[in-house]
Amino acid sequence: MMMNKKYIIAVLGMFLLVTLAACNRAGDMESPDWDTSDYVDAAPAAELPLTGGGRPVQQAPTEAENIAEEIPPDINEPSPINVDVLQRMVIRNADMRLQTLYFDETVSNIETLILNRGGFIESASLWREPSRGVLQWRGDFTLRVPVGLFDTVNRELMDLGRVSYFSTQSHDATREFHDLQSRIRIRQEELRRVEHMRDLATDLNAIIDLEQRLTQTRLALDTYTRRREEIDQLASFSTIRLTVHEVIEIVETMYYPPQDGFGTRVGRAFNASVNFTLRALDFVAIVISAVIVPAVLLVLFVFIVNVIFKKRQGLVPGYSKLANWLNV
């Protein structure tokens, strides 16, 4: 009976130990993920066991090797963006050419119009160029206006002169803008984590590797940030490229080419005959240079050979027949 009691107590004790171990394991599985930024506070570097080289067992070298796996050089593409629920970032541009009789007044009105509409002149260049024997002014302007007033400013500019050309372009940069924002957040998180690992590192090779990663991350972050700011500025202020030409007169009627008179047709025919004669003379000169000159040289060569053979008539057998043939 005593043996049975001991056996029962041993079984109950083993069952209790197994139950406690299972509960402890379940508690560990339900605990939140361990953040690498918090583990240093829980276990400072000075309190960790050291190896023979004086380096914490769980410090920089291990983290420096793991970070290459946790944060690869090329961050994965951000998750797809639903453009329909985002604020649109539309970049609008326009090209316009104006003709004006009063160049100075038109330029002054352009400056006043842009300033009153809350925009600014990004660039401007003025010069004079010859037209119909007269120097006339020309100006090229790059204007930036609030996107909400883009169409209004275009209409007001058209009223300052005669429009000879106008076109508009629009580019939806919404997806690119929000994709850049996602990439910037990823790079900022990567930068924070790599800086944290570098501060903990004590091994020289690990520090060098982490510094290289920091440089690459900062360069990528700077590129994404500058592009995002550029898109934001272009979407907030539309661009109008304006060219202003000074003209002597503005003709609104249709252009009809003048009809040729009798004298014009006679003159055109005379010019055609003169041109034909000149081309014929050129052809004759080419023929003379290509055929007659070589023939003259050949005859001169034969004459010289004939003279030489006459002097040596007695020395060259059969010369008389050759001389007779040449004289014929």
C-alpha positions as CSV (number, residue, x, y, z in Angstrom):
1,M,0.0,0.0,0.0
2,M,2.9,2.3,0.8
3,M,4.5,1.5,-2.5
4,N,1.3,2.5,-4.3
5,K,1.2,5.9,-2.4
6,K,4.8,6.7,-3.4
7,Y,4.1,5.8,-7.0
8,I,1.0,7.9,-7.1
9,I,2.9,10.9,-5.5
10,A,5.7,10.6,-8.0
11,V,3.3,10.5,-11.0
12,L,1.5,13.5,-9.7
13,G,4.8,15.4,-9.2
14,M,5.9,14.7,-12.8
15,F,2.5,15.7,-14.1
16,L,2.7,19.0,-12.2
17,L,6.2,19.7,-13.6
18,V,5.1,19.0,-17.1
19,T,2.0,21.3,-16.7
20,L,4.1,24.2,-15.3
21,A,6.6,23.8,-18.2
22,A,3.8,23.9,-20.8
23,C,2.3,27.0,-19.2
24,N,5.6,28.7,-19.2
25,R,6.2,27.9,-22.9
26,A,2.8,29.2,-23.8
27,G,3.5,32.4,-22.0
28,D,6.7,32.9,-24.1
29,M,4.9,32.3,-27.3
30,E,2.3,34.9,-26.5
31,S,4.9,37.6,-25.7
32,P,5.4,40.4,-28.2
33,D,8.2,40.4,-30.7
34,W,11.6,41.6,-29.4
35,D,12.6,45.0,-30.7
36,T,16.4,45.3,-31.4
37,S,16.2,48.8,-30.1
38,D,15.1,47.7,-26.6
39,Y,17.3,44.7,-26.0
40,V,20.3,47.0,-25.2
41,D,18.4,48.6,-22.3
42,A,17.5,45.2,-20.9
43,A,21.0,43.8,-21.2
44,P,23.7,46.6,-21.5
45,A,27.0,45.8,-23.3
46,A,29.0,46.0,-20.1
47,E,26.9,43.3,-18.4
48,L,27.1,40.7,-21.2
49,P,29.7,37.9,-20.9
50,L,32.9,38.7,-22.8
51,T,35.0,36.5,-25.0
52,G,38.7,36.2,-24.8
53,G,39.1,39.3,-27.0
54,G,37.1,41.4,-24.6
55,R,34.0,41.6,-26.9
56,P,30.4,40.9,-25.8
57,V,29.2,37.6,-27.2
58,Q,25.9,39.1,-28.5
59,Q,27.2,42.5,-29.6
60,A,28.2,44.3,-32.9
61,P,29.8,41.5,-35.0
62,T,26.7,39.3,-34.8
63,E,24.3,42.2,-35.4
64,A,26.5,43.6,-38.2
65,E,26.3,40.2,-39.9
66,N,22.5,39.9,-39.3
67,I,21.7,43.4,-40.5
68,A,22.8,42.5,-44.0
69,E,20.1,39.8,-44.0
70,E,17.5,42.0,-42.3
71,I,18.1,45.1,-44.5
72,P,19.3,44.0,-48.0
73,P,21.1,46.6,-50.1
74,D,18.1,47.0,-52.4
75,I,15.0,47.4,-50.3
76,N,12.0,45.6,-51.6
77,E,9.5,47.6,-53.6
78,P,6.8,49.2,-51.4
79,S,3.4,47.7,-51.4
80,P,1.1,48.7,-54.2
81,I,-0.5,52.1,-53.7
82,N,-4.2,52.8,-54.3
83,V,-4.0,56.1,-56.2
84,D,-7.7,56.6,-56.2
85,V,-7.8,57.3,-52.5
86,L,-4.7,59.6,-52.5
87,Q,-4.5,63.3,-53.3
88,R,-3.6,63.8,-56.9
89,M,-0.2,65.3,-57.7
90,V,-0.6,66.6,-61.3
91,I,2.2,68.5,-63.0
92,R,0.9,71.0,-65.6
93,N,3.0,72.8,-68.2
94,A,2.1,75.2,-71.0
95,D,4.0,76.7,-74.0
96,M,2.8,80.0,-75.5
97,R,4.1,82.5,-78.1
98,L,2.8,86.0,-78.3
99,Q,3.2,88.8,-80.9
100,T,2.9,92.4,-79.7
101,L,3.3,95.9,-81.1
102,Y,4.2,97.3,-77.7
103,F,7.0,95.1,-76.3
104,D,7.9,97.1,-73.2
105,E,4.3,97.5,-72.1
106,T,3.6,93.8,-72.7
107,V,6.6,92.7,-70.6
108,S,5.6,95.1,-67.8
109,N,2.0,93.7,-67.8
110,I,3.4,90.1,-67.7
111,E,5.4,90.9,-64.6
112,T,2.5,92.6,-62.9
113,L,0.1,89.8,-63.8
114,I,2.3,87.0,-62.4
115,L,3.0,88.8,-59.1
116,N,-0.7,89.6,-58.6
117,R,-1.6,85.9,-59.1
118,G,0.9,84.8,-56.4
119,G,3.4,83.4,-58.9
120,F,7.0,84.3,-59.8
121,I,9.3,84.6,-62.8
122,E,11.7,81.7,-62.7
123,S,13.9,83.0,-65.6
124,A,13.8,85.7,-68.2
125,S,16.0,86.7,-71.1
126,L,15.6,89.7,-73.5
127,W,17.4,90.4,-76.8
128,R,17.0,92.1,-80.2
129,E,17.1,90.1,-83.4
130,P,16.8,91.4,-87.0
131,S,13.5,90.9,-88.8
132,R,12.7,92.5,-92.2
133,G,15.8,94.7,-91.9
134,V,14.8,96.0,-88.4
135,L,16.0,95.0,-85.0
136,Q,13.0,93.8,-83.0
137,W,12.8,92.7,-79.3
138,R,12.2,89.1,-78.3
139,G,11.8,87.7,-74.7
140,D,11.8,84.2,-73.3
141,F,10.1,83.8,-69.9
142,T,9.7,80.8,-67.6
143,L,6.7,81.6,-65.3
144,R,5.5,79.7,-62.2
145,V,1.9,80.1,-61.1
146,P,-0.2,78.4,-58.5
147,V,-1.8,75.2,-60.0
148,G,-5.3,76.4,-59.2
149,L,-4.8,79.6,-61.3
150,F,-3.1,77.8,-64.2
151,D,-6.0,78.2,-66.7
152,T,-6.9,81.7,-65.5
153,V,-3.3,83.0,-66.0
154,N,-3.1,81.4,-69.5
155,R,-6.3,83.2,-70.6
156,E,-5.0,86.5,-69.1
157,L,-1.7,86.2,-70.9
158,M,-3.5,85.6,-74.2
159,D,-5.2,89.0,-73.8
160,L,-1.8,90.7,-73.8
161,G,-1.0,90.1,-77.5
162,R,-1.8,87.9,-80.5
163,V,-1.3,84.2,-79.8
164,S,0.7,82.4,-82.6
165,Y,1.2,79.1,-80.7
166,F,-0.2,77.5,-77.5
167,S,-0.1,74.0,-76.0
168,T,-0.5,72.4,-72.6
169,Q,0.8,69.2,-71.0
170,S,-0.2,67.3,-67.8
171,H,1.6,64.6,-66.0
172,D,0.1,62.6,-63.1
173,A,2.9,62.1,-60.5
174,T,0.7,60.8,-57.7
175,R,2.0,57.2,-57.7
176,E,5.6,58.3,-58.0
177,F,5.2,60.8,-55.1
178,H,3.7,58.4,-52.6
179,D,6.1,55.7,-53.7
180,L,9.0,58.0,-52.8
181,Q,7.4,58.7,-49.4
182,S,7.3,55.0,-48.7
183,R,10.9,54.6,-49.8
184,I,12.0,57.5,-47.6
185,R,10.3,55.9,-44.5
186,I,12.1,52.6,-45.3
187,R,15.5,54.3,-45.7
188,Q,15.0,56.4,-42.5
189,E,14.3,53.2,-40.5
190,E,17.3,51.5,-42.1
191,L,19.5,54.5,-41.3
192,R,18.4,54.4,-37.6
193,R,19.0,50.7,-37.2
194,V,22.4,50.8,-38.9
195,E,23.5,53.8,-36.8
196,H,22.4,51.9,-33.7
197,M,24.5,48.9,-34.7
198,R,27.5,51.0,-35.5
199,D,27.4,52.6,-32.1
200,L,27.5,49.2,-30.5
201,A,30.2,47.8,-32.7
202,T,33.7,47.3,-31.3
203,D,35.2,45.3,-34.2
204,L,37.0,47.4,-36.8
205,N,35.8,45.4,-39.8
206,A,32.2,45.6,-38.6
207,I,32.5,49.3,-38.1
208,I,33.8,49.8,-41.7
209,D,31.0,47.7,-43.2
210,L,28.4,49.6,-41.2
211,E,29.9,52.9,-42.3
212,Q,29.6,51.9,-45.9
213,R,26.0,50.9,-45.4
214,L,25.3,54.3,-43.8
215,T,26.9,56.2,-46.7
216,Q,24.8,54.2,-49.3
217,T,21.6,54.7,-47.2
218,R,22.2,58.4,-46.8
219,L,22.8,58.9,-50.5
220,A,19.6,57.0,-51.4
221,L,17.6,58.9,-48.8
222,D,18.9,62.2,-50.2
223,T,18.0,61.3,-53.8
224,Y,14.5,60.3,-52.8
225,T,14.0,63.4,-50.7
226,R,15.1,65.8,-53.4
227,R,12.9,64.1,-56.0
228,R,9.9,64.2,-53.7
229,E,10.5,67.9,-53.1
230,E,10.8,68.6,-56.8
231,I,7.5,66.8,-57.6
232,D,5.8,68.7,-54.7
233,Q,7.0,72.0,-56.0
234,L,6.1,71.3,-59.7
235,A,2.6,70.1,-58.6
236,S,2.1,73.2,-56.5
237,F,3.3,75.7,-59.1
238,S,2.6,75.0,-62.7
239,T,5.1,76.1,-65.4
240,I,4.4,78.4,-68.3
241,R,7.1,78.9,-71.0
242,L,6.3,82.1,-72.7
243,T,8.0,83.7,-75.8
244,V,7.1,87.3,-76.7
245,H,7.9,88.7,-80.2
246,E,7.9,92.4,-81.1
247,V,6.3,92.9,-84.6
248,I,5.9,96.0,-86.7
249,E,2.3,95.0,-87.7
250,I,-0.1,92.3,-87.0
251,V,-1.9,91.0,-90.0
252,E,-5.1,89.1,-89.3
253,T,-6.1,88.4,-92.9
254,M,-5.3,85.2,-94.8
255,Y,-2.1,85.1,-96.8
256,Y,-2.5,84.5,-100.6
257,P,0.7,84.2,-102.7
258,P,0.9,86.8,-105.5
259,Q,0.2,85.8,-109.1
260,D,3.1,85.8,-111.6
261,G,2.8,88.4,-114.4
262,F,4.0,88.2,-118.0
263,G,7.3,89.9,-117.2
264,T,8.0,87.5,-114.3
265,R,7.4,84.5,-116.5
266,V,9.7,85.9,-119.3
267,G,12.4,86.6,-116.8
268,R,12.1,83.1,-115.3
269,A,12.4,81.5,-118.8
270,F,15.5,83.6,-119.6
271,N,17.1,82.6,-116.3
272,A,16.3,79.0,-117.1
273,S,18.0,79.2,-120.6
274,V,21.1,80.9,-119.1
275,N,21.3,78.2,-116.5
276,F,21.0,75.5,-119.2
277,T,23.8,77.1,-121.3
278,L,26.1,77.3,-118.3
279,R,25.5,73.7,-117.5
280,A,26.2,72.7,-121.1
281,L,29.5,74.6,-121.1
282,D,30.4,72.9,-117.9
283,F,29.7,69.5,-119.5
284,V,31.9,70.4,-122.6
285,A,34.7,71.5,-120.3
286,I,34.5,68.2,-118.4
287,V,34.6,66.2,-121.7
288,I,37.6,68.2,-122.9
289,S,39.4,67.5,-119.7
290,A,38.5,63.8,-119.7
291,V,39.0,62.9,-123.4
292,I,40.7,65.5,-125.6
293,V,43.6,66.2,-123.3
294,P,44.6,62.5,-123.0
295,A,44.2,62.2,-126.8
296,V,46.6,65.1,-127.4
297,L,49.1,63.7,-125.0
298,L,48.9,60.3,-126.8
299,V,49.5,61.9,-130.2
300,L,52.4,63.9,-128.8
301,F,53.9,60.6,-127.4
302,V,53.6,58.9,-130.8
303,F,55.3,61.8,-132.6
304,I,58.2,61.7,-130.2
305,V,58.6,58.0,-130.7
306,N,58.5,58.5,-134.5
307,V,61.3,61.0,-134.3
308,I,63.4,58.7,-132.3
309,F,62.8,55.8,-134.6
310,K,63.8,57.9,-137.7
311,K,67.1,58.6,-136.1
312,R,67.7,54.9,-135.5
313,Q,66.3,53.6,-138.8
314,G,69.4,51.7,-139.6
315,L,69.7,50.1,-136.2
316,V,66.1,48.9,-135.7
317,P,65.0,45.9,-137.9
318,G,61.7,46.4,-139.7
319,Y,61.6,50.1,-138.9
320,S,60.6,51.1,-142.4
321,K,57.3,49.2,-142.1
322,L,56.6,50.7,-138.7
323,A,57.5,54.2,-139.9
324,N,55.2,53.9,-142.9
325,W,52.3,52.7,-140.7
326,L,52.9,55.7,-138.4
327,N,53.1,58.2,-141.2
328,V,49.8,57.0,-142.7
